[in-house]
Amino acid sequence: MAETHSYPVRLTWSGSTGVGYDEYGRAHEVAPGDLPALPMSADPHFRGDSSLVNPEQLLVMSASSCQLLSFLAVASRSRLDVLDYVDDAEGLMPESSDPMWVSEIRLRPTVTLAPGSRLDRLERLVTLAHQQCFIANSLRSRITVDARFVIDGAEVARVQCAE
């Protein structure tokens, strides 16, 4: 029988909504399992604290992190030497949607490869990593990947994929 993985999280908030929508505090904490709690709030557009992480950012961070880990796994199995990976990811949530939702997540990694790296399998590896990303497979948001590959500071390839 296949194993089911569990990801326990505890979220805590206290305060009073009796003061009305404009006044109650949005700050709360979420703790992943036994790890230290992460202070969070709502997006500042929804009266949250801009100095704290919001759930929408966590969603984008999860998608970015998962793509990174999936790509590193397929790259290492293919003997592709990745030296650096920086993703300038972005989530989009149009107010015109009813109900509102994060409709698109754009992942834009710049991947530095070791000199002499084979470039002929990059498209396959990016696509395979995207297909194997647990978070991407769990979301209804459109997720696009626009990966730049660099060797010795020069762009040597660009790969794009989307659902």
TIRO-2110 file (N, C-alpha, C; in Angstrom, 1 decimal):
// TIRO-2110
0.8, -1.2, 0.0, N, 1, A
0.0, 0.0, 0.0, CA, 1, A
0.9, 1.2, 0.0, C, 1, A
0.5, 2.3, -0.7, N, 2, A
1.3, 3.5, -0.8, CA, 2, A
1.2, 4.3, 0.4, C, 2, A
2.3, 4.9, 0.8, N, 3, A
2.3, 5.7, 2.0, CA, 3, A
1.7, 7.1, 1.7, C, 3, A
1.0, 7.6, 2.7, N, 4, A
0.4, 9.0, 2.6, CA, 4, A
1.3, 9.9, 3.5, C, 4, A
1.8, 11.0, 2.9, N, 5, A
2.6, 11.9, 3.7, CA, 5, A
1.7, 13.0, 4.3, C, 5, A
2.1, 13.3, 5.5, N, 6, A
1.3, 14.3, 6.3, CA, 6, A
2.2, 15.5, 6.6, C, 6, A
1.6, 16.7, 6.5, N, 7, A
2.3, 18.0, 6.8, CA, 7, A
1.5, 18.8, 7.8, C, 7, A
1.8, 18.5, 9.1, N, 8, A
1.0, 19.2, 10.2, CA, 8, A
1.5, 20.6, 10.3, C, 8, A
0.5, 21.5, 10.5, N, 9, A
0.7, 22.9, 10.7, CA, 9, A
-0.2, 23.4, 11.8, C, 9, A
0.3, 24.3, 12.6, N, 10, A
-0.6, 24.9, 13.6, CA, 10, A
-0.6, 26.4, 13.4, C, 10, A
-1.8, 26.9, 13.3, N, 11, A
-2.0, 28.4, 13.1, CA, 11, A
-2.7, 28.9, 14.4, C, 11, A
-2.2, 30.1, 14.9, N, 12, A
-2.8, 30.7, 16.1, CA, 12, A
-3.1, 32.1, 15.8, C, 12, A
-4.2, 32.6, 16.3, N, 13, A
-4.6, 34.0, 16.3, CA, 13, A
-5.5, 34.3, 17.5, C, 13, A
-5.3, 35.5, 18.0, N, 14, A
-6.3, 35.9, 19.1, CA, 14, A
-6.5, 37.4, 19.0, C, 14, A
-7.6, 37.8, 19.4, N, 15, A
-8.0, 39.2, 19.3, CA, 15, A
-9.5, 39.3, 19.4, C, 15, A
-10.1, 40.3, 18.7, N, 16, A
-11.6, 40.5, 18.7, CA, 16, A
-12.0, 41.1, 17.4, C, 16, A
-12.9, 40.4, 16.8, N, 17, A
-13.5, 41.0, 15.6, CA, 17, A
-14.7, 41.9, 15.9, C, 17, A
-15.0, 42.0, 17.2, N, 18, A
-16.0, 42.8, 17.7, CA, 18, A
-15.8, 44.3, 17.4, C, 18, A
-14.5, 44.6, 17.2, N, 19, A
-14.2, 46.0, 16.9, CA, 19, A
-14.5, 46.4, 15.5, C, 19, A
-14.9, 45.5, 14.6, N, 20, A
-15.3, 45.7, 13.3, CA, 20, A
-14.2, 45.4, 12.3, C, 20, A
-14.6, 45.3, 11.0, N, 21, A
-13.7, 44.8, 9.9, CA, 21, A
-12.4, 45.7, 9.8, C, 21, A
-12.6, 47.0, 10.0, N, 22, A
-11.5, 47.9, 9.8, CA, 22, A
-10.4, 47.9, 10.9, C, 22, A
-10.8, 47.4, 12.0, N, 23, A
-9.9, 47.5, 13.2, CA, 23, A
-9.3, 46.2, 13.8, C, 23, A
-9.9, 45.0, 13.5, N, 24, A
-9.3, 43.8, 14.1, CA, 24, A
-8.0, 43.5, 13.6, C, 24, A
-7.1, 42.9, 14.4, N, 25, A
-5.8, 42.6, 14.0, CA, 25, A
-5.7, 41.4, 13.1, C, 25, A
-4.9, 41.5, 12.0, N, 26, A
-4.7, 40.3, 11.1, CA, 26, A
-3.5, 39.5, 11.4, C, 26, A
-2.7, 40.0, 12.3, N, 27, A
-1.4, 39.2, 12.6, CA, 27, A
-1.7, 37.9, 13.3, C, 27, A
-1.0, 36.9, 12.9, N, 28, A
-1.2, 35.5, 13.4, CA, 28, A
0.1, 34.8, 13.2, C, 28, A
0.2, 33.6, 13.7, N, 29, A
1.4, 32.8, 13.6, CA, 29, A
1.0, 31.4, 13.0, C, 29, A
2.0, 30.9, 12.2, N, 30, A
1.8, 29.5, 11.7, CA, 30, A
3.1, 28.8, 12.0, C, 30, A
3.0, 27.6, 12.5, N, 31, A
4.1, 26.8, 12.8, CA, 31, A
4.1, 25.5, 12.1, C, 31, A
5.1, 25.3, 11.2, N, 32, A
5.1, 24.0, 10.5, CA, 32, A
5.6, 22.9, 11.4, C, 32, A
4.7, 22.1, 11.9, N, 33, A
5.1, 21.0, 12.8, CA, 33, A
5.8, 21.5, 14.0, C, 33, A
7.0, 21.0, 14.3, N, 34, A
7.7, 21.4, 15.5, CA, 34, A
8.7, 22.5, 15.3, C, 34, A
8.6, 23.1, 14.1, N, 35, A
9.6, 24.2, 13.8, CA, 35, A
9.0, 25.5, 14.4, C, 35, A
9.9, 26.5, 14.5, N, 36, A
9.5, 27.8, 15.1, CA, 36, A
8.3, 28.4, 14.3, C, 36, A
7.5, 29.1, 15.0, N, 37, A
6.3, 29.8, 14.3, CA, 37, A
6.8, 30.9, 13.4, C, 37, A
6.1, 31.1, 12.3, N, 38, A
6.4, 32.2, 11.4, CA, 38, A
5.3, 33.3, 11.5, C, 38, A
5.7, 34.5, 11.9, N, 39, A
4.6, 35.5, 12.1, CA, 39, A
4.1, 35.9, 10.7, C, 39, A
2.8, 36.0, 10.6, N, 40, A
2.1, 36.3, 9.3, CA, 40, A
1.0, 37.4, 9.5, C, 40, A
0.6, 37.9, 8.4, N, 41, A
-0.6, 38.8, 8.4, CA, 41, A
-1.3, 38.7, 7.0, C, 41, A
-2.3, 39.5, 6.8, N, 42, A
-3.0, 39.6, 5.6, CA, 42, A
-2.1, 40.5, 4.6, C, 42, A
-2.4, 40.4, 3.3, N, 43, A
-1.9, 41.3, 2.4, CA, 43, A
-2.2, 42.8, 2.8, C, 43, A
-1.3, 43.7, 2.7, N, 44, A
-1.6, 45.1, 3.1, CA, 44, A
-2.8, 45.7, 2.4, C, 44, A
-3.2, 45.2, 1.2, N, 45, A
-4.4, 45.7, 0.5, CA, 45, A
-5.7, 45.3, 1.3, C, 45, A
-5.5, 44.3, 2.2, N, 46, A
-6.6, 43.8, 3.0, CA, 46, A
-6.4, 44.1, 4.5, C, 46, A
-5.8, 45.2, 4.7, N, 47, A
-5.5, 45.8, 6.1, CA, 47, A
-4.5, 44.9, 6.9, C, 47, A
-3.6, 44.3, 6.2, N, 48, A
-2.6, 43.5, 6.8, CA, 48, A
-1.3, 44.3, 7.1, C, 48, A
-0.4, 43.7, 7.8, N, 49, A
0.9, 44.3, 8.2, CA, 49, A
1.9, 44.0, 7.1, C, 49, A
2.4, 45.0, 6.4, N, 50, A
3.3, 44.8, 5.3, CA, 50, A
4.7, 44.3, 5.7, C, 50, A
4.9, 44.4, 7.0, N, 51, A
6.2, 43.9, 7.5, CA, 51, A
6.2, 42.4, 7.8, C, 51, A
5.0, 41.7, 7.6, N, 52, A
4.9, 40.3, 7.8, CA, 52, A
4.6, 39.6, 6.5, C, 52, A
4.9, 38.3, 6.4, N, 53, A
4.6, 37.5, 5.3, CA, 53, A
3.1, 37.3, 5.2, C, 53, A
2.5, 37.2, 4.0, N, 54, A
1.1, 36.9, 3.9, CA, 54, A
0.9, 35.6, 3.2, C, 54, A
-0.3, 35.0, 3.2, N, 55, A
-0.6, 33.7, 2.7, CA, 55, A
-0.3, 33.6, 1.2, C, 55, A
-0.6, 34.7, 0.4, N, 56, A
-0.4, 34.7, -1.0, CA, 56, A
1.1, 34.6, -1.3, C, 56, A
2.0, 35.3, -0.5, N, 57, A
3.4, 35.1, -0.7, CA, 57, A
3.9, 33.7, -0.4, C, 57, A
3.3, 33.1, 0.7, N, 58, A
3.7, 31.7, 1.0, CA, 58, A
3.3, 30.8, -0.2, C, 58, A
2.2, 31.0, -0.8, N, 59, A
1.8, 30.2, -1.9, CA, 59, A
2.8, 30.3, -3.1, C, 59, A
3.2, 31.5, -3.4, N, 60, A
4.2, 31.7, -4.5, CA, 60, A
5.6, 31.1, -4.0, C, 60, A
5.9, 31.3, -2.8, N, 61, A
7.2, 30.8, -2.3, CA, 61, A
7.2, 29.2, -2.4, C, 61, A
6.1, 28.6, -2.0, N, 62, A
6.0, 27.2, -2.1, CA, 62, A
6.1, 26.7, -3.5, C, 62, A
5.5, 27.3, -4.5, N, 63, A
5.6, 26.9, -5.9, CA, 63, A
7.0, 27.1, -6.4, C, 63, A
7.7, 28.2, -6.0, N, 64, A
9.1, 28.5, -6.4, CA, 64, A
10.0, 27.4, -5.8, C, 64, A
9.8, 27.2, -4.5, N, 65, A
10.7, 26.2, -3.8, CA, 65, A
10.5, 24.8, -4.4, C, 65, A
9.3, 24.4, -4.7, N, 66, A
9.1, 23.1, -5.2, CA, 66, A
9.7, 22.9, -6.6, C, 66, A
9.6, 24.0, -7.4, N, 67, A
10.2, 23.9, -8.8, CA, 67, A
11.7, 23.8, -8.6, C, 67, A
12.3, 24.6, -7.7, N, 68, A
13.7, 24.5, -7.5, CA, 68, A
14.1, 23.0, -7.1, C, 68, A
13.5, 22.5, -6.1, N, 69, A
13.8, 21.2, -5.6, CA, 69, A
13.6, 20.1, -6.6, C, 69, A
12.5, 20.2, -7.4, N, 70, A
12.3, 19.3, -8.5, CA, 70, A
13.3, 19.4, -9.6, C, 70, A
13.7, 20.6, -9.9, N, 71, A
14.7, 20.8, -11.0, CA, 71, A
16.1, 20.3, -10.5, C, 71, A
16.5, 20.5, -9.3, N, 72, A
17.8, 20.0, -8.8, CA, 72, A
17.8, 18.5, -8.8, C, 72, A
16.7, 17.9, -8.5, N, 73, A
16.6, 16.4, -8.5, CA, 73, A
16.8, 15.9, -9.9, C, 73, A
16.0, 16.4, -10.8, N, 74, A
16.2, 15.9, -12.2, CA, 74, A
17.5, 16.2, -12.8, C, 74, A
18.1, 17.4, -12.5, N, 75, A
19.4, 17.8, -13.0, CA, 75, A
20.5, 16.9, -12.4, C, 75, A
20.4, 16.6, -11.1, N, 76, A
21.5, 15.7, -10.5, CA, 76, A
21.4, 14.3, -11.1, C, 76, A
20.2, 13.8, -11.3, N, 77, A
20.1, 12.5, -11.9, CA, 77, A
20.6, 12.4, -13.3, C, 77, A
20.6, 13.6, -14.0, N, 78, A
21.0, 13.7, -15.4, CA, 78, A
22.5, 14.1, -15.5, C, 78, A
23.1, 14.2, -14.3, N, 79, A
24.5, 14.6, -14.3, CA, 79, A
24.8, 16.1, -14.8, C, 79, A
23.7, 16.9, -14.6, N, 80, A
23.9, 18.3, -15.0, CA, 80, A
24.3, 19.1, -13.7, C, 80, A
25.4, 19.8, -13.8, N, 81, A
26.0, 20.4, -12.6, CA, 81, A
25.5, 21.9, -12.5, C, 81, A
24.5, 22.0, -11.6, N, 82, A
23.9, 23.3, -11.3, CA, 82, A
24.7, 24.0, -10.2, C, 82, A
25.1, 25.2, -10.4, N, 83, A
25.9, 25.9, -9.4, CA, 83, A
25.1, 27.0, -8.7, C, 83, A
24.1, 27.5, -9.3, N, 84, A
23.3, 28.6, -8.6, CA, 84, A
21.9, 28.6, -9.3, C, 84, A
20.9, 29.0, -8.5, N, 85, A
19.5, 29.1, -8.9, CA, 85, A
18.9, 30.2, -8.2, C, 85, A
18.4, 31.2, -8.9, N, 86, A
17.8, 32.4, -8.3, CA, 86, A
16.5, 32.6, -9.1, C, 86, A
15.3, 32.5, -8.3, N, 87, A
14.0, 32.7, -9.0, CA, 87, A
13.4, 34.0, -8.5, C, 87, A
13.0, 34.8, -9.5, N, 88, A
12.3, 36.0, -9.2, CA, 88, A
10.8, 35.7, -9.6, C, 88, A
10.1, 35.0, -8.7, N, 89, A
8.8, 34.5, -8.9, CA, 89, A
7.8, 35.6, -8.6, C, 89, A
6.6, 35.4, -9.1, N, 90, A
5.5, 36.4, -8.9, CA, 90, A
4.1, 35.7, -9.0, C, 90, A
3.3, 36.0, -8.1, N, 91, A
1.9, 35.5, -8.2, CA, 91, A
1.0, 36.7, -8.5, C, 91, A
-0.1, 36.4, -9.3, N, 92, A
-1.0, 37.4, -9.8, CA, 92, A
-2.4, 37.0, -9.3, C, 92, A
-3.1, 38.0, -8.7, N, 93, A
-4.4, 37.8, -8.1, CA, 93, A
-5.3, 39.0, -8.6, C, 93, A
-5.9, 38.9, -9.7, N, 94, A
-6.8, 40.0, -10.2, CA, 94, A
-8.0, 40.2, -9.4, C, 94, A
-8.3, 41.5, -9.0, N, 95, A
-9.5, 41.8, -8.3, CA, 95, A
-10.7, 41.6, -9.0, C, 95, A
-10.6, 41.5, -10.4, N, 96, A
-11.8, 41.3, -11.2, CA, 96, A
-12.4, 39.9, -11.1, C, 96, A
-11.6, 38.9, -10.5, N, 97, A
-12.1, 37.6, -10.3, CA, 97, A
-13.1, 37.6, -9.1, C, 97, A
-14.2, 36.8, -9.2, N, 98, A
-15.1, 36.7, -8.1, CA, 98, A
-15.5, 35.2, -8.0, C, 98, A
-15.0, 34.5, -7.0, N, 99, A
-14.2, 35.0, -6.0, CA, 99, A
-12.7, 35.2, -6.4, C, 99, A
-12.0, 36.1, -5.6, N, 100, A
-10.6, 36.3, -6.0, CA, 100, A
-9.8, 35.1, -5.7, C, 100, A
-8.7, 34.9, -6.5, N, 101, A
-7.8, 33.8, -6.4, CA, 101, A
-6.5, 34.1, -7.1, C, 101, A
-5.5, 33.4, -6.7, N, 102, A
-4.2, 33.6, -7.3, CA, 102, A
-4.3, 32.8, -8.7, C, 102, A
-4.5, 33.5, -9.7, N, 103, A
-4.8, 32.9, -11.0, CA, 103, A
-3.5, 32.4, -11.8, C, 103, A
-2.4, 33.1, -11.5, N, 104, A
-1.2, 32.7, -12.2, CA, 104, A
0.0, 32.9, -11.3, C, 104, A
0.9, 32.0, -11.4, N, 105, A
2.2, 32.1, -10.7, CA, 105, A
3.3, 32.0, -11.8, C, 105, A
4.1, 33.0, -11.8, N, 106, A
5.2, 33.1, -12.8, CA, 106, A
6.5, 32.8, -12.1, C, 106, A
7.2, 31.7, -12.6, N, 107, A
8.5, 31.4, -12.0, CA, 107, A
9.5, 31.8, -13.1, C, 107, A
10.5, 32.5, -12.6, N, 108, A
11.6, 33.1, -13.6, CA, 108, A
13.0, 32.8, -13.0, C, 108, A
13.3, 31.5, -13.0, N, 109, A
14.7, 31.2, -12.5, CA, 109, A
15.8, 31.5, -13.4, C, 109, A
16.9, 32.0, -12.9, N, 110, A
18.1, 32.1, -13.6, CA, 110, A
19.0, 31.0, -13.0, C, 110, A
19.4, 30.1, -13.8, N, 111, A
20.1, 28.9, -13.4, CA, 111, A
21.6, 29.0, -13.9, C, 111, A
22.5, 29.0, -13.0, N, 112, A
23.9, 29.0, -13.5, CA, 112, A
24.5, 27.5, -13.5, C, 112, A
25.0, 27.2, -14.7, N, 113, A
25.5, 25.8, -14.9, CA, 113, A
27.1, 25.9, -14.9, C, 113, A
27.7, 24.7, -14.6, N, 114, A
29.1, 24.6, -14.7, CA, 114, A
29.6, 24.7, -16.1, C, 114, A
30.7, 25.3, -16.4, N, 115, A
31.3, 25.3, -17.7, CA, 115, A
31.3, 23.9, -18.3, C, 115, A
31.0, 23.8, -19.6, N, 116, A
31.1, 22.5, -20.3, CA, 116, A
29.8, 21.7, -20.1, C, 116, A
28.7, 22.3, -19.5, N, 117, A
27.5, 21.5, -19.3, CA, 117, A
26.8, 21.3, -20.6, C, 117, A
26.1, 20.2, -20.7, N, 118, A
25.3, 19.8, -21.9, CA, 118, A
24.1, 20.6, -21.9, C, 118, A
23.7, 21.2, -23.0, N, 119, A
22.5, 22.1, -23.1, CA, 119, A
21.4, 21.4, -23.8, C, 119, A
21.6, 20.3, -24.4, N, 120, A
20.6, 19.6, -25.3, CA, 120, A
19.4, 19.1, -24.5, C, 120, A
19.5, 18.9, -23.2, N, 121, A
18.4, 18.3, -22.4, CA, 121, A
17.7, 19.3, -21.5, C, 121, A
18.0, 20.6, -21.6, N, 122, A
17.5, 21.6, -20.7, CA, 122, A
15.9, 21.7, -20.8, C, 122, A
15.4, 21.7, -22.0, N, 123, A
13.9, 21.8, -22.1, CA, 123, A
13.2, 20.6, -21.5, C, 123, A
13.8, 19.4, -21.7, N, 124, A
13.2, 18.2, -21.1, CA, 124, A
13.3, 18.3, -19.6, C, 124, A
14.4, 18.7, -19.1, N, 125, A
14.6, 18.7, -17.6, CA, 125, A
13.7, 19.8, -16.9, C, 125, A
13.5, 20.9, -17.5, N, 126, A
12.6, 22.0, -17.0, CA, 126, A
11.2, 21.5, -17.0, C, 126, A
10.8, 20.9, -18.1, N, 127, A
9.4, 20.3, -18.2, CA, 127, A
9.2, 19.2, -17.2, C, 127, A
10.2, 18.3, -17.1, N, 128, A
10.0, 17.2, -16.2, CA, 128, A
10.0, 17.6, -14.8, C, 128, A
10.8, 18.6, -14.4, N, 129, A
10.7, 19.1, -13.0, CA, 129, A
9.4, 19.8, -12.8, C, 129, A
8.9, 20.5, -13.7, N, 130, A
7.5, 21.1, -13.5, CA, 130, A
6.5, 20.1, -13.4, C, 130, A
6.5, 19.0, -14.2, N, 131, A
5.5, 17.9, -14.1, CA, 131, A
5.6, 17.2, -12.7, C, 131, A
6.8, 17.1, -12.1, N, 132, A
7.0, 16.4, -10.9, CA, 132, A
6.9, 17.3, -9.7, C, 132, A
6.6, 18.6, -9.8, N, 133, A
6.5, 19.5, -8.7, CA, 133, A
5.2, 19.2, -8.0, C, 133, A
5.3, 18.8, -6.7, N, 134, A
4.1, 18.4, -5.9, CA, 134, A
3.1, 19.6, -5.8, C, 134, A
3.7, 20.8, -5.5, N, 135, A
2.9, 22.0, -5.3, CA, 135, A
2.2, 22.4, -6.6, C, 135, A
2.9, 22.4, -7.7, N, 136, A
2.2, 22.8, -9.0, CA, 136, A
1.1, 21.8, -9.3, C, 136, A
1.3, 20.5, -9.0, N, 137, A
0.3, 19.5, -9.2, CA, 137, A
-0.9, 19.7, -8.3, C, 137, A
-0.8, 20.4, -7.2, N, 138, A
-1.8, 20.6, -6.2, CA, 138, A
-2.7, 21.9, -6.4, C, 138, A
-2.2, 22.7, -7.3, N, 139, A
-2.9, 24.1, -7.5, CA, 139, A
-3.7, 24.1, -8.8, C, 139, A
-4.7, 25.0, -8.7, N, 140, A
-5.4, 25.3, -10.0, CA, 140, A
-4.9, 26.5, -10.7, C, 140, A
-4.0, 27.3, -10.0, N, 141, A
-3.4, 28.4, -10.6, CA, 141, A
-2.6, 28.0, -11.9, C, 141, A
-2.5, 28.8, -12.9, N, 142, A
-1.7, 28.6, -14.0, CA, 142, A
-0.2, 28.9, -13.6, C, 142, A
0.6, 27.9, -13.8, N, 143, A
2.0, 28.1, -13.4, CA, 143, A
2.9, 28.1, -14.7, C, 143, A
3.7, 29.2, -14.9, N, 144, A
4.6, 29.2, -16.0, CA, 144, A
6.0, 29.3, -15.5, C, 144, A
6.9, 28.7, -16.3, N, 145, A
8.3, 28.7, -16.0, CA, 145, A
9.0, 29.3, -17.1, C, 145, A
9.8, 30.3, -16.9, N, 146, A
10.6, 31.0, -17.9, CA, 146, A
12.1, 31.0, -17.3, C, 146, A
12.8, 29.9, -17.7, N, 147, A
14.1, 29.7, -17.1, CA, 147, A
15.2, 30.2, -18.0, C, 147, A
16.1, 30.9, -17.5, N, 148, A
17.3, 31.4, -18.2, CA, 148, A
18.5, 30.5, -17.6, C, 148, A
19.3, 30.1, -18.6, N, 149, A
20.5, 29.3, -18.2, CA, 149, A
21.8, 30.1, -18.5, C, 149, A
22.7, 30.1, -17.6, N, 150, A
23.9, 31.0, -17.7, CA, 150, A
25.1, 30.1, -17.4, C, 150, A
26.1, 30.3, -18.2, N, 151, A
27.5, 29.8, -17.9, CA, 151, A
28.5, 30.9, -18.0, C, 151, A
29.3, 31.0, -17.0, N, 152, A
30.3, 32.1, -16.9, CA, 152, A
29.7, 33.5, -17.2, C, 152, A
28.5, 33.7, -16.7, N, 153, A
27.9, 35.0, -16.8, CA, 153, A
27.2, 35.3, -18.1, C, 153, A
27.2, 34.4, -19.0, N, 154, A
26.5, 34.6, -20.3, CA, 154, A
25.3, 33.7, -20.4, C, 154, A
24.2, 34.3, -20.9, N, 155, A
23.0, 33.4, -21.1, CA, 155, A
23.3, 32.5, -22.3, C, 155, A
23.1, 31.2, -22.1, N, 156, A
23.4, 30.2, -23.1, CA, 156, A
22.1, 29.5, -23.6, C, 156, A
21.0, 29.6, -22.8, N, 157, A
19.7, 29.0, -23.2, CA, 157, A
18.6, 29.7, -22.4, C, 157, A
17.4, 29.5, -23.0, N, 158, A
16.2, 30.0, -22.3, CA, 158, A
15.1, 28.9, -22.6, C, 158, A
14.4, 28.5, -21.6, N, 159, A
13.4, 27.5, -21.7, CA, 159, A
12.1, 28.0, -21.0, C, 159, A
11.0, 27.8, -21.7, N, 160, A
9.7, 28.2, -21.2, CA, 160, A
8.8, 27.0, -21.2, C, 160, A
8.0, 26.9, -20.2, N, 161, A
6.9, 25.9, -20.2, CA, 161, A
5.8, 26.4, -19.3, C, 161, A
4.6, 25.9, -19.6, N, 162, A
3.4, 26.3, -18.9, CA, 162, A
2.4, 25.1, -19.0, C, 162, A
1.5, 25.2, -18.1, N, 163, A
0.4, 24.1, -18.1, CA, 163, A
-0.5, 24.4, -19.2, C, 163, A
END
